[in-house]
Amino acid sequence: MNVLLLAPHPFYQNRGTPIAVNLVLRVLSERGDQVDMVTYPEGRDIQYPNVTIHRTPRLPFVHNIRPGFSWKKLVCDFFMIFKVIGLMSRKRYDLVHAGEESVFIALMLNLFCKLPYVYDMDSSLAQQLIEKYPKLTLLNSFLNFCERVAVQKAAVVVAVCQALATDIQAYKPKNVVVIPDISLLN
């Protein structure tokens, strides 16, 4: 299977989400899947058979990208879109595995190319934005609508905990699987 894995964060760094993505890469590699991963410029490369890491451009004003929403992530996400378009023009994929906000790139690929995607959901993006920026409460309905569409269109939503899986049931997902964030179980 040809898999396009979207990882909107520095990879590899020894922290939560990159650890989880590393485990996904290891499993896909061991299964024999061909994986193209698109990620940010920061982090160190990890080698697996059948896995190619594609990075967004390193920009002099974008460094030390931290977890959570930031203008730095928006800049990298913008370039991630172009990297994905370039890969899609050269290769046919069977599935997109999208984490965090990259689910909206996967959603566009689903709408325009009928490419199924797995939404690797660590948290509610809508809730996260409103908690960090309370003034966005005015956009609560729109943010929840965007999240609902991303969840509904996903072939599978992989939630990191049962509470998140329960919360998104209101969105009526096709399929939800709970895989606890094992990086937190140490």
N, C-alpha and C positions, 0 to 999 in steps of 0.2 A: 504494500500500500504506500502511496506517495502522500506524505503528511506535511502540511505547512503549519509550523508551530510559531505562534506570535507571542513573544515574551516582552512586554513593555516595561522593562526595568534593566538595570545593569546585570549582566550575566557573565561569568559566575562570580558571585560574592557570597560569602558564608553567612547568609541570613534567610529568613522564612521563605518567601516566594521563590527566590532563585534555587534554594535547596529542593523545594517541591518540583520545580521545572527540571532540575537535574535528574531527579528520580524518574520523571516522565520520559525524558530523553533516553535514560538507561534502559527502561522497559521497551520502548519503541525500537531501539537499536537491537536489543536482544531478540525481539520478535522478527527482526529482519526488515522492518519498514524503512523506507527511504525518507529521511526527514531533512527539510530545510527550515532552520530556525531563524527568525528575524528578531533582533534584539538591539539594545542600545550599545553605544560604543564602549562604555565602561565595563570593566570586569575582565576575568581571565578566561581564556579558551580552555575547554575541556574536550578531549578527543573521544569520540565513540565511532565505531564502524557505522556506516550508512547515514551519518549525521553531518550536515554542513551548517556552520554558523555564519549568518550574514548580519553585518552590523550597520546601523545607521551612521552617517558621517560624524566624525569627531569635530566638534565646533569649539573654537577657543573660549567662547563665553558660556558654554554649557559643560559643567563638570560637577562632580560630587552630587550626583542625582540621588536623592533620598526617597524613601517610601512615601506614598500618599500623593495627592494632587499637587502639581506645581507647574509653573510656566516652563521649567526645564523639560518636564515630561511632555508637555504640549508640543514643544519644538521637536523633540525626538519622535513623538507620535506622527507629526506631520511628515517627517522624512521616512518614517516607517511605511506610510502609505505608498510612497514612490518606490521603495524597495520591494514591497509586495507586488505592485503593478509590474515592475521589471521581471520578477520571478514568474508571475502568472503568464507573462507574454512568452516565456521560454519553456515552461513546463506545465504539465497537466497534473493537478492534485486531486486526490480522492476525498480529502478531509482537511479541515482547518481546526487546529486546537488553539483556542484563544483564551488568554488570561486577562483579567482586569479590563481596562478600557479598550484593549485591542479587540474586544468582542464586537465593537461597532465597525471595525474594518471587516471582520468576519461576516457580520450582518450584511454589509454592502456586497461582499463576494457571493453571499447566498442569494441576495435579491437579483443581482445582475448576471451571475454565472451559475446559479443553482448549485453551488458548492456547499455541502453540509458542514456544520461546525459543531464542535464541543465547546461549551462555555465553562471554563475553569474558573468558578466564582468563589473568590476569597471573602467578599463582603458585598453589601449593597452599595454600589457606587452613588446612587441617589442620596442615601442616608449619610454616607461619608462626606459628600460635598456640602450638604446642609449643616452637618455638625461642625465642619471646619470653617465654613463661610455662612453664618446664620442669615445674612442678607439674601441668600439664594432661596430662602423659604418661599419667596414669591414665585419661584420657578419649580416648586415642589411637584405640582401636577405634571409639568412637562418632563422633568427628570424621571419621575416614576413611569410615565408613558414610554420614554426611551428604554428604560430598563426592562419594562414589561415586554416590549417588542423583542428585545435581544433574548430574553428568556424564552418567550413563546416560539421563536424561530429556530432556536438551538435544537439540534437532534438530541443532545443530552446536555444537562447542566450538572457539572460536578461541583457539589457544595462541600465546603470544608468542615461543616458541622451540621447537626440535626436542626439547630435553631434557625440557621440560614435556609435550609431546605424547607422548613415549616413556613418561614416568612414568605418565600417566593411561591408557595402554593396558590396564593391569591392571583398570581399571574397566569395560572393554568399551564405550566410547562408540559412538554410532551413526555419527558423522562428526566428524573432526578436521581442521581447517585450520590451518596454521602461517602466521601473519603476524607477522614480526619487529617488535618495538617500534621503529618508525622514529624515535621521539623519542630513542633511544639511539644512533642512527647518525650524528648530527651531528659 
